[in-house]
Amino acid sequence: MSDYLLIESRDPFDSGCSHYHQLAEDLVRSGKKVTLLLVQNGVLPARPCDASKALTDMSRQGVEILADDFSLQERGIDPGSLAEGVMAASLEIVIEQMVEGRKVLWH
């Protein structure tokens, strides 16, 4: 049974990410361990806002939601004020989860 690391780099305000979020939720429902890592403009909904509600809902369903700390810093987002269910992390998490054998998908 493979677990997954999904990486989201697109700005959800100008490109649709709902299908990617649905994939994360479907994988968790099927018993997979899933981390959604937000990088680059993908961190924009990590701030509490209307778009962050989808992230909070996913985290409540069991998807681990992480936001790249460098991407947060570059966009002036305080890692201490992230939406519920979103935690800051370094990109090292990608290597760590690949070593664990997770399948990695990038959007």
N, C-alpha and C positions, 0 to 999 in steps of 0.2 A: 504494500500500500504506500503510494507516494504522497508526500505532503508538498505544499506549493508556496512559493514566494512570488507574489504578483507585484510588479513595479509599475507605478503610474507616474508618468512624467508630463502628461498634458494638462493644460489649464481647463478645468471643467466648465468654466464660464464661456468658453468659445469652442469647445469640442465635447461631444457627448462621451461620457464615461459610464453611463448607466449600465450598459451591457457588460462592462468589465466588473462593476460592482456586483451585478447579478451573478456573474461567474464565481466570484469569491463566495457569495452566499450559498450558491448551489454546491460548491465544493465542500464547504463546512457542513451543510446538511447531509452530504453523502459520507461524512465521517472523516474527512481530510482535515489536517491541521493547515491553516492558511494565514499567511502574513501579507498584508497589503502595505508596501513601502511607497510613500509619497516622496518624489524627488522633483527637482527643478520646479516648473510652474504647477506641478501636481500638488505642491504643499499649500497652495492658496486657500483651499477649503478647510485647512487644518485650524484656521482661526474660527472662533464661534461666529457663525453666520447661518443663513438659510441652507447653504450648500453643505455645511458641516453636519447637518442632521442625518444625512445618508451615512456618513462615516460613523456617527454615534450609534445609529441603528445596527450597522454591520458589526460593530464591536460588541454590542449586546447579544448578537447572534453567535459570537465566538470567533470572529475574524480579528486577528491582532492588527491594529492600525499603527504604523510607525511613520514619522516624518523625518526626513534627512535633516540633521541639525545644520549642515552647511547651507542647504537650500533655504532653510528658515532664516538663517542669518542674512543671506544675500537679499532676501525680500523684506527684511526688517520685521520679521515675525518673532515675537518673544516666545521661546520654548516653554516658558512658565505659564503662558496664557492660552494653551491649546484647547480645542473643543474636547468635550467629554469623550473619553475612549481613545484619544490620540496621544501618543507619547513620542517624544523626540528620540532619535537614535542616530548613530554614525553609520556611514556606508559600509563599515566593517561587517555589519549584519549580513550583507549579501554573501561575503566569503564564508562567514560562519554557517549560514544556512545551506550554502552549496556543499560545504564539507559534510553537513548532516545528510546530504542526499536529496534535498528538496529540488523539485522541478521549478525553473525560473521562467516566468513569462513577463515580457516588457511591453507596455502600451504607451 
